[in-house]
Amino acid sequence: MRLMIDPKEREKRLEICESCEFNDKRRPKLSPVYLDVCLKCGCMIEAKARVWGSRCPIGKWDFEDALHVKLAQDILREKNENN
């Protein structure tokens, strides 16, 4: 099963999130780096943007492009054939 999305799609998602009003840059305690955190869902944006099947909580990006719909259909078909 495929869990990570195409790197180009990930970059598109990150570009959208970068300019979002709910993107909050935070620096965890004892960490030298800042993390982008979504104020709507509380996720670490970099991590969420790479996962297949994830969605923006306010609908700015979604997983339902043609490639992902086909992958989901293939996964369901394979699962049904194995049952």
Secondary structure, DSSP 8 states (H G I E B T S, - for coil): ---B--HHHHHHHHHHHHT-TTEEEE--TT-SS-EEEETTT--BHHHHHHBTT---TTSS--S-SHHHHHHHHHHHHHHHHH-
